[in-house]
Amino acid sequence: MNNAMTDLEIMTTQRDIIQNCDEEILKILEKRVEAAHLIGEVKKRNNKPIYVPEVEKAKIEKLSAACKYPGLVETIWPIIMCYTRSVE
């Protein structure tokens, strides 16, 4: 009897992993948005700007350097940061 996983089993297993990752990512993004909202309240009370391009640029550079997939951070993080700014 062959113990190797079939292609269908491999795909099903990997799709389950992706679904779990998606759920974790969503929870983490929600935590990020909640934190950004509180930061925005503090910035408003102190008349600080919501958008600080140098901070966002530095964050993207740092994350990009740590990421093993070229272009991933540069593609996704600007969208995440744009949404985050909208709730600040």
C-alpha positions in Angstrom: 0.0 0.0 0.0 1.3 3.5 -0.9 1.6 5.9 2.1 2.3 8.9 -0.1 -0.3 11.7 0.0 -2.3 12.2 -3.2 -2.2 15.5 -4.9 -5.7 16.1 -3.7 -4.7 15.5 -0.1 -1.7 17.8 -0.5 -3.9 20.5 -1.9 -6.6 20.1 0.8 -4.0 20.2 3.6 -2.3 23.3 2.1 -5.6 25.0 1.6 -6.5 24.4 5.3 -3.1 25.9 6.3 -3.8 29.0 4.1 -7.3 29.3 5.6 -5.8 29.2 9.2 -3.2 31.8 8.2 -5.9 34.0 6.7 -7.8 33.9 9.9 -4.7 34.7 12.0 -3.8 37.6 9.6 -7.3 39.1 10.0 -7.0 39.0 13.8 -3.6 40.6 13.7 -4.8 43.3 11.2 -7.7 44.1 13.5 -5.4 44.5 16.4 -3.2 46.8 14.3 -6.2 48.9 13.3 -7.3 49.2 17.0 -3.8 50.3 18.0 -3.7 52.8 15.1 -7.0 54.3 16.2 -5.7 54.9 19.7 -2.5 56.4 18.3 -4.6 58.7 16.1 -6.5 59.9 19.1 -3.3 60.8 20.9 -1.9 62.5 17.7 -5.1 64.6 17.4 -5.0 65.7 21.0 -1.4 66.8 20.5 -1.8 68.4 17.1 0.5 65.9 15.5 0.2 64.9 11.8 -1.4 61.5 11.1 0.7 60.9 8.0 4.5 60.9 8.5 6.0 59.6 5.3 9.5 59.1 6.8 8.1 56.8 9.4 6.2 54.7 6.9 9.2 54.5 4.5 11.5 53.4 7.3 9.0 50.7 8.4 8.6 49.4 4.9 12.4 49.3 4.5 12.9 47.4 7.8 10.2 44.9 7.0 11.3 44.4 3.5 14.9 43.6 4.6 13.5 40.9 7.0 11.2 39.4 4.3 12.3 36.4 2.3 9.9 37.2 -0.6 11.0 40.2 -2.7 8.3 42.7 -3.3 5.9 41.3 -0.8 6.2 44.1 1.8 6.4 46.8 -0.9 3.1 45.5 -2.4 1.1 44.9 0.8 2.2 47.3 3.4 1.3 50.5 1.7 -2.3 49.3 1.5 -2.3 48.3 5.2 -0.8 51.6 6.2 -3.3 53.5 4.0 -6.2 51.8 5.7 -4.6 52.4 9.1 -4.2 56.1 8.4 -7.9 56.3 7.5 -8.9 55.1 11.0 -6.4 57.3 12.8 
